[in-house]
Amino acid sequence: MTLNIKIKYFFIILLSVYSLGCNDFSQEKENKSGEILLKVLGTIQDGGIPHMGCSKECCSNYFLSKKSRIGVSSLGVSNLKHNTNYIIDATPNINFQLIDLIGNADPSKKLNGIFLTHAHMGHYAGLLNFGRESLNSKNIPLYLMPKFYNFILNNGPWNQLVELNNIKLNKIYNREKVILHNNLSFTPIQVPHRDEYSETVGYVIEGIHKKALYIPDIDKWAKWEVSIVEMIKSVDYAFLDGTFFDEKEINNRDISEIPHPFIIESLKLFEELDESEKSKVYFIHLNHTNPVLNSESSEYKKVISAGFNIAKTGMEFFL
């Protein structure tokens, strides 16, 4: 075989290997990235950090240094294939959280839906920013359960948002899947909680490849007729109520008024899960007093060493 022919075959083989490698890399990258991006936009209980009236070290350092507050619990979901964006809950920090989700774009054009969990301060008060005193948005879809739907429709100032077409109400139902695109759906899952004005729901967010569960607020797990352990097994990520680490944080309040599952109770309940199942859990909706907010604390280290996670603003996951 002449030198020229050898060189020709060498480049043919090299090109074939290169092409195969590129195809494999592209496919791997595509599978890894996915079409649905879930982003943690906030992790704190309704009052945020710094918390009004708090003189403890957990808040005083923020007041003294004048750092920006840590945002209230919320998730953003972007459909990269269809260029649409959704947010779960309209928190008091929604102005900043929408910047994280859609940049400086007009929410009337780039925010395609708001899914609400319940009518407590940190989860819907941000709706006021869509009114004519502020954004004066145009028909942004708002998804909410029947009791919540009626509350918004029949009470000011919320019904003014409807009357002025700032928002467009969409009624959703327990465990009925809301199909947004052929690659994305939200399913509300009703949970027990203080339901003065609305039901309380979590959501299962489902992409093509993976599912995420989001339950920022619930009373004790034992009050729910559903097994949270089995729910964790059925999804790929589980963002769960971690409001308080234990009862010591709230010795100045009647615990019956705020019966969230303590993180230490959840750790005990979930201890029989396989390591792969434990790694799905991210505790979120953390009270400003919660010691797991300090990564140097023994409480934080206990959660991590047990195989679980603490949600942090900016975390991203592909579904």
Helices and strands as residue ranges (DSSP letters): H 3-33, E 36-42, H 57-65, E 74-79, E 84-88, H 94-102, H 107-110, E 113-115, H 121-124, G 125-130, E 140-144, H 146-154, H 158-163, E 167-171, E 178-181, E 184-190, E 201-206, E 211-215, G 221-223, H 228-233, E 237-241, G 247-250, G 255-257, H 263-269, H 275-278, E 281-284, G 291-293, H 298-305, E 309-310, E 316-318
